């Protein structure tokens, strides 16, 4: 029973990674020592299915609980202190970048990888700037865009370091997503669940292959995407000559320390 509860608590923290920008659910799964088992289970369902499923149930229930609890908190803070909370999130992202950079090069780094990172950064930035002009920072919200949001969440479970919430913030869907989860809005929750499930089912084997065959290239591309999306969520309609700027700087620093701390846990226990 204690082991079941312990895995449930682990699941709550992993679930927070699907909601907190800059913190990856996949990274937290690695922090708590369950990432490899999750990926192996998803990529090879026919291996020890029953025992693996029983192991995953408390993790899954905890993850759902974590998503719901953190959605309530973030929905409140984004609704009342949007600029300040965004700088906290930016700090979290910046705090994880050194570890992500190190992770990208742990199996070697060449000029090709730097080129891949640069192309990924420039392409992502161009795409996001164009998308911002096209949608005004707010993607149209319908079944298919929520399906896409769910697929990003699913991918963040498979790829340590990839924060789906970071991208959803840029798309202007993050606040509505947390509101929808908090309020039990099925028109938001159902397509997100479908998208996440499809991404996990369709890409788990592919991610397993990529991590074995092209680890460095994949992670350098992720670093580029994370860098571009971080630039795009910086609040630009705030009076930075006001006293509030000091609060933003303090929250950004706190976020950096938190992100760095989470990555140090991964290094210690992952």
Secondary structure, 3 states (H helix, E strand, C coil): CHHHHHHHHHHHHHHHCCCCCCCCHHHHHHHCCCHHHHHHHHHCCCCCHHHHHHHHHHHHHHHHHHHHHHHHHHHHHHHHCHHHHHHHHHHHHHHHHHHHHHHHCCCCCCHHHHHHHHHHHHHHHHHHHHHHHHHCCCCCCCHHHHHHHHHHHHHHHHCCCCCHHHHHHHCCCHHHHHHHHHHCCHHHHHHHHHHHHHHHHHHHHHHHHHHHHCHHHHHHHHHHHHHHHHHHCCCCCCCCCCCHHHHHHHHHHHHHHHHHHHHHHHHHHC
